[in-house]
Amino acid sequence: MNELLEKLEQLKKSLDCDERILNLKKAQKKVLQEKELLETIKKYKDTNKKEYLEKISQNRSFRDYKKKETECNLLIMEINQKLKEIHNKGGNCS
């Protein structure tokens, strides 16, 4: 069990240094600094008006953030696939 915990800790450290994760954090920070964008997002959440959604989707920082988020989601899918492969190699309990 200790070996598993050590491997998980190594994985966490590796992910903390992963370029995709670091880029996502930078993009998120940039988005959070744009007060006008945040206000537009809030207005969209409150009203669901298409005009706000269009304004949000045209924002360069937001588009960059969504791109980085997609890259991280792909990384998560890769990790899940590897974990599934490991689990399937381990045999079945039933």
N, C-alpha and C positions, 0 to 999 in steps of 0.2 A: 504494500500500500504506500509506503514511503517513496518507493521508486516512481509510482504513478504521480504522487504529489510533486515530486521533484521535476518530473517531465512537464507537468502542467505549469509549474512555476517558470520553467525554461520557455515554454510556449508563450506565456504572458509577457515575459521580458522581450522575447523576440518580436512579438506584436507591437509592443511599446516603441520599438525602434524601426518598425516597418515603415518604409517611405509612404505607402498608401495611407496609413493611419496618421502619420505626421502631417501629410498634406491635407487630410480631411480636417484635422484640428486647426490648421492654419486658415483654411477656407471658412470654417465655422467662426473662428475668431473675427475674421474680416466681415462676415455677414452680421455678426452681433454688434459690430461697431457702426453699422449703417442705420442710424435712427429712422430715417425716412422709410427704408425698406421694412424695418420692424413694425412701424406704424401701418404700413400698407398690408403687411401680413395680418396684423391684428384686425384691421378693417375687413379684410377678406374673411377671416374666421367669424367675425360678427355678422356680416351681411351676405356672404357667399356670392357677391357680385362678380361677374365675369371680368369687368374692367380692372378690378384689383388683381385678379389672377393673371391677367395679361401683363400688367405692370410688373408684377413679381417675376414672371417668367422671362421678361425682357432684361432684368437686372443681371449684369455680367457676374457679379459676385455670387448671386444666388445660383446661376447656371453652373458656375465653377464648383460651388459647394455640392450641387446635385451630381455633377460628374464624379467628384471625389467620393461621394457617398455610394454611388453605383460601383466604383472600383472596390470599395471596402465590402460591399454586399457580395461581390463576386469572390472576394477573398474568403468571406464567411462560407459561401457555398463550397469552395474548394476544401476548406477545413472540414466541413460537414461530410463531404464525400469521402475524404480520407478516414475520418472517424468511422463512417459506415463500413468502409473496407476493412478496417482493423477489427471492428465488432463482428463482421461476418466471418473473418478468419478465425476468430476466437471460438467458434462453435456455438451450438445452440444448447440452452439449458433445458429445453422441453423435450 
